[in-house]
Structures are given as structure tokens and as C-alpha cells.
Amino acid sequence: MSVSGSCPPRLPDAPGARGDAPPLEPPGWRSAAACAGLPPKVVFSKKVKEAAPALRACAGCTVRGHCERVVAPADNWFDGVCAGRLWRSGRPVPLPADLAAVPAQNGG
């Protein structure tokens, strides 16, 4: 599943996206994400080289843990960058050492 349009990622089928249930995410976390200003084609790329700017942004992101909980990339065939990892069809893609994110210090 490829999701496009918002950075950081937001699943269109998430409860609250259609107004049928309260949103799962607190307001403002997406605007606080380090990838908030990046183009969707970078954040949702399946290729390491194209996704590199988003992967670097994730390394210092303060909401990385929350992003992974909300997007749940392993549970929905996600393609793109989420929580410091590149995902292809819901599976993490091995990254070169210079792009592998450092674990978040604050739990995100």
C-alpha cells in the first residue's frame, strides 16, 4: 500500500479520518515532525537514495515513536519512511550505516 499526500504519513483509513471516530493522534504532532516540510515523493519513496533526506530528518525527530505507533507501518503494507526506517510493503528495508537512524532518546 502506498500512501501519499501528507508528511509525516497519515493513513486515510485511520479512525477519525472520515469523522466517524475521534482521531488517534493528538493535534500538532504531525507539524512537530522533522519531515513536516519534506515533499511527499521523498517521504513515500521506496528507494533508499530518494528517501535519504527523510531518513536523516527522522534521526533527530522528537515524535518518531508516536509516528510509528500511529502509522503502524508493519501492519498495513506501508511504503515510505516512518520512524527512522524505510518500509517497503510493510517490511523494513536494510539501510547503509550512514542512514540508519539512531534510537530516539525521549521515546518519541
PAVEX-162106 format. One record per atom (N, C-alpha, C): residue in one letter; atom name; x, z, y. Coordinates in steps of 0.1 Angstrom, whole numbers, plus 2048, in hexadecimal, padded with zeros to 3 digits. Example, Ala and Ser with C-alpha at 12.3 -4.5 7.8 and 13.67 -1.06 7.14 Angstrom:
% residues 2
("A","N",(884,84E,7C7))
("A","CA",(87B,84E,7D3))
("A","C",(884,84E,7DF))
("S","N",(880,847,7EA))
("S","CA",(889,847,7F5))
("S","C",(881,84F,800))
This chain:
% residues 108
("M","N",(808,800,7F4))
("M","CA",(800,800,800))
("M","C",(809,800,80C))
("S","N",(807,7F7,815))
("S","CA",(80E,7F7,821))
("S","C",(805,7FB,82C))
("V","N",(809,805,834))
("V","CA",(801,809,83F))
("V","C",(808,805,84C))
("S","N",(801,800,855))
("S","CA",(808,7FC,862))
("S","C",(7FF,801,86E))
("G","N",(806,801,879))
("G","CA",(7FF,803,885))
("G","C",(802,810,88D))
("S","N",(806,81B,886))
("S","CA",(809,827,88E))
("S","C",(816,82D,889))
("C","N",(81D,832,892))
("C","CA",(82A,838,890))
("C","C",(82A,846,896))
("P","N",(82B,850,88F))
("P","CA",(82D,851,881))
("P","C",(821,84D,879))
("P","N",(823,84B,86C))
("P","CA",(818,845,864))
("P","C",(80C,84E,864))
("R","N",(800,847,863))
("R","CA",(7F3,84E,861))
("R","C",(7EB,846,858))
("L","N",(7E6,84C,84E))
("L","CA",(7DF,844,844))
("L","C",(7D1,842,849))
("P","N",(7CC,835,848))
("P","CA",(7BF,832,84E))
("P","C",(7B3,839,846))
("D","N",(7B5,83C,839))
("D","CA",(7AB,842,831))
("D","C",(7AB,851,831))
("A","N",(7B4,857,839))
("A","CA",(7B5,866,839))
("A","C",(7A8,86C,83E))
("P","N",(7A4,877,839))
("P","CA",(798,87E,83E))
("P","C",(79A,880,84D))
("G","N",(78F,87D,854))
("G","CA",(790,87F,862))
("G","C",(793,872,86A))
("A","N",(799,868,863))
("A","CA",(79C,85B,869))
("A","C",(78F,854,86D))
("R","N",(784,856,866))
("R","CA",(778,84F,869))
("R","C",(76E,859,86F))
("G","N",(772,865,872))
("G","CA",(769,86F,878))
("G","C",(760,876,86E))
("D","N",(763,875,861))
("D","CA",(75A,87B,857))
("D","C",(75E,889,853))
("A","N",(76A,88D,857))
("A","CA",(76F,89B,854))
("A","C",(77A,89E,85F))
("P","N",(77D,8AB,860))
("P","CA",(787,8AF,86A))
("P","C",(794,8A9,866))
("P","N",(79D,8A5,870))
("P","CA",(7AA,8A0,86D))
("P","C",(7B2,8AA,865))
("L","N",(7BB,8A5,85D))
("L","CA",(7C5,8AE,855))
("L","C",(7D1,8B2,85E))
("E","N",(7D3,8AB,869))
("E","CA",(7DF,8AD,871))
("E","C",(7DC,8B3,87E))
("P","N",(7E4,8BC,883))
("P","CA",(7E2,8C2,890))
("P","C",(7E4,8B7,89B))
("P","N",(7DD,8B7,8A6))
("P","CA",(7DF,8AD,8B0))
("P","C",(7ED,8AF,8B6))
("G","N",(7F4,8A4,8B8))
("G","CA",(801,8A4,8BF))
("G","C",(80D,8A3,8B6))
("W","N",(80B,8A5,8A9))
("W","CA",(817,8A4,8A0))
("W","C",(81D,896,8A0))
("R","N",(814,88C,8A0))
("R","CA",(819,87F,89F))
("R","C",(821,87B,8AC))
("S","N",(81C,880,8B8))
("S","CA",(824,87C,8C4))
("S","C",(831,884,8C5))
("A","N",(832,88F,8BD))
("A","CA",(83E,897,8BD))
("A","C",(848,891,8B3))
("A","N",(844,888,8AA))
("A","CA",(84D,882,8A0))
("A","C",(858,879,8A7))
("A","N",(864,87A,8A1))
("A","CA",(86F,872,8A7))
("A","C",(86D,863,8A6))
("C","N",(864,85E,89D))
("C","CA",(862,850,89C))
("C","C",(857,84B,8A4))
("A","N",(851,854,8AC))
("A","CA",(845,850,8B4))
("A","C",(846,844,8BD))
("G","N",(852,841,8C2))
("G","CA",(854,835,8CA))
("G","C",(859,828,8C3))
("L","N",(85B,82A,8B6))
("L","CA",(861,81E,8AF))
("L","C",(856,814,8AB))
("P","N",(859,807,8AA))
("P","CA",(84F,7FD,8A6))
("P","C",(84B,7FF,898))
("P","N",(83E,7FC,895))
("P","CA",(839,7FE,887))
("P","C",(841,7F6,87D))
("K","N",(847,7EA,881))
("K","CA",(84E,7E2,877))
("K","C",(85B,7E9,873))
("V","N",(860,7F3,87B))
("V","CA",(86C,7FB,877))
("V","C",(867,806,86E))
("V","N",(85D,80D,871))
("V","CA",(858,819,86A))
("V","C",(852,815,85C))
("F","N",(84C,809,85C))
("F","CA",(845,805,84F))
("F","C",(84D,7FA,848))
("S","N",(85A,7F9,84A))
("S","CA",(862,7EF,843))
("S","C",(865,7F4,835))
("K","N",(867,7EA,82C))
("K","CA",(86A,7EE,81E))
("K","C",(87A,7EC,81D))
("K","N",(880,7E7,827))
("K","CA",(88F,7E4,826))
("K","C",(897,7EF,82D))
("V","N",(8A2,7F4,827))
("V","CA",(8AA,7FE,82C))
("V","C",(8AF,7FA,83A))
("K","N",(8B5,7EE,83B))
("K","CA",(8BB,7EA,847))
("K","C",(8B1,7EA,853))
("E","N",(8A5,7E5,851))
("E","CA",(89B,7E4,85B))
("E","C",(895,7F2,85E))
("A","N",(895,7FB,855))
("A","CA",(88F,808,857))
("A","C",(89A,812,85C))
("A","N",(8A6,80E,85E))
("A","CA",(8B1,817,862))
("A","C",(8AE,81F,86E))
("P","N",(8A8,819,879))
("P","CA",(8A5,821,885))
("P","C",(89B,82C,882))
("A","N",(891,82A,87A))
("A","CA",(888,834,877))
("A","C",(88E,83F,86E))
("L","N",(896,83B,865))
("L","CA",(89D,845,85C))
("L","C",(8A6,84E,865))
("R","N",(8AD,848,86E))
("R","CA",(8B6,850,877))
("R","C",(8AD,85A,880))
("A","N",(8A2,855,884))
("A","CA",(899,85D,88D))
("A","C",(894,869,884))
("C","N",(891,867,878))
("C","CA",(88C,872,86F))
("C","C",(896,87D,86D))
("A","N",(8A2,87A,86E))
("A","CA",(8AD,884,86B))
("A","C",(8AC,890,874))
("G","N",(8A7,88D,881))
("G","CA",(8A6,898,88A))
("G","C",(898,89C,88E))
("C","N",(88E,897,886))
("C","CA",(880,899,88A))
("C","C",(87B,8A7,887))
("T","N",(874,8AD,890))
("T","CA",(86F,8BA,88E))
("T","C",(862,8BB,886))
("V","N",(85C,8B0,884))
("V","CA",(84F,8B0,87C))
("V","C",(850,8A9,86F))
("R","N",(85C,8A7,86A))
("R","CA",(85E,89F,85E))
("R","C",(856,8A5,852))
("G","N",(857,8B2,850))
("G","CA",(84F,8B8,845))
("G","C",(840,8B6,846))
("H","N",(83B,8B7,852))
("H","CA",(82D,8B5,854))
("H","C",(829,8A6,851))
("C","N",(832,89D,856))
("C","CA",(82F,88F,854))
("C","C",(82E,88C,845))
("E","N",(837,892,83D))
("E","CA",(836,88F,82E))
("E","C",(82A,895,828))
("R","N",(826,8A1,82D))
("R","CA",(819,8A7,827))
("R","C",(80D,89E,82B))
("V","N",(80C,899,837))
("V","CA",(801,892,83B))
("V","C",(800,884,835))
("V","N",(80C,87D,835))
("V","CA",(80C,86F,830))
("V","C",(80C,86F,821))
("A","N",(812,879,81B))
("A","CA",(813,87A,80C))
("A","C",(817,86C,806))
("P","N",(823,867,809))
("P","CA",(827,85A,805))
("P","C",(828,858,7F6))
("A","N",(82B,862,7EF))
("A","CA",(82B,860,7E0))
("A","C",(81D,860,7DA))
("D","N",(813,864,7E1))
("D","CA",(806,864,7DC))
("D","C",(7FD,857,7DF))
("N","N",(803,84E,7E7))
("N","CA",(7FA,843,7EB))
("N","C",(801,836,7EC))
("W","N",(80C,833,7E5))
("W","CA",(813,826,7E5))
("W","C",(818,823,7F3))
("F","N",(81C,82C,7FA))
("F","CA",(821,82A,808))
("F","C",(82D,821,809))
("D","N",(82E,818,813))
("D","CA",(839,810,816))
("D","C",(83E,813,824))
("G","N",(84A,818,825))
("G","CA",(850,81A,832))
("G","C",(858,827,832))
("V","N",(85A,82C,83E))
("V","CA",(862,838,840))
("V","C",(859,844,843))
("C","N",(85B,84F,83B))
("C","CA",(854,85B,83D))
("C","C",(85D,867,839))
("A","N",(85E,870,842))
("A","CA",(865,87D,83F))
("A","C",(874,87B,83B))
("G","N",(87A,871,842))
("G","CA",(888,86F,840))
("G","C",(88C,866,834))
("R","N",(882,861,82D))
("R","CA",(884,858,821))
("R","C",(87D,84B,823))
("L","N",(883,841,81D))
("L","CA",(87C,834,81C))
("L","C",(874,833,80F))
("W","N",(868,82F,810))
("W","CA",(85F,82F,805))
("W","C",(85B,820,802))
("R","N",(85A,81D,7F6))
("R","CA",(855,810,7F2))
("R","C",(84C,812,7E6))
("S","N",(83F,80E,7E9))
("S","CA",(835,810,7DF))
("S","C",(834,81F,7DA))
("G","N",(836,828,7E3))
("G","CA",(834,836,7E0))
("G","C",(840,83C,7D9))
("R","N",(84B,835,7D9))
("R","CA",(857,83B,7D2))
("R","C",(863,83A,7DC))
("P","N",(86B,845,7DD))
("P","CA",(876,845,7E6))
("P","C",(881,83B,7E2))
("V","N",(886,835,7EC))
("V","CA",(891,82A,7EA))
("V","C",(89E,831,7EC))
("P","N",(8A8,82F,7E4))
("P","CA",(8B5,835,7E6))
("P","C",(8BB,82F,7F3))
("L","N",(8C1,838,7FB))
("L","CA",(8C7,835,807))
("L","C",(8D6,836,807))
("P","N",(8DD,82E,810))
("P","CA",(8EB,831,811))
("P","C",(8ED,83E,818))
("A","N",(8F9,844,815))
("A","CA",(8FC,852,81A))
("A","C",(8FA,853,829))
("D","N",(8FD,848,831))
("D","CA",(8FD,849,840))
("D","C",(8EE,849,845))
("L","N",(8E4,846,83C))
("L","CA",(8D6,846,840))
("L","C",(8CE,851,83A))
("A","N",(8D4,858,830))
("A","CA",(8CD,863,829))
("A","C",(8CA,86E,833))
("A","N",(8BE,872,834))
("A","CA",(8BA,87C,83E))
("A","C",(8BF,88A,83A))
("V","N",(8C3,892,843))
("V","CA",(8C7,8A0,841))
("V","C",(8BA,8A8,840))
("P","N",(8B9,8B1,837))
("P","CA",(8AD,8B9,836))
("P","C",(8A9,8C0,843))
("A","N",(89C,8C0,846))
("A","CA",(898,8C7,853))
("A","C",(89B,8D6,852))
("Q","N",(8A0,8DB,85D))
("Q","CA",(8A3,8E9,85E))
("Q","C",(897,8F2,860))
("N","N",(88D,8ED,866))
("N","CA",(881,8F5,869))
("N","C",(875,8F4,860))
("G","N",(877,8EC,856))
("G","CA",(86C,8E9,84C))
("G","C",(862,8E0,851))
("G","N",(864,8DA,85D))
("G","CA",(85C,8D0,863))
("G","C",(84E,8D3,865))
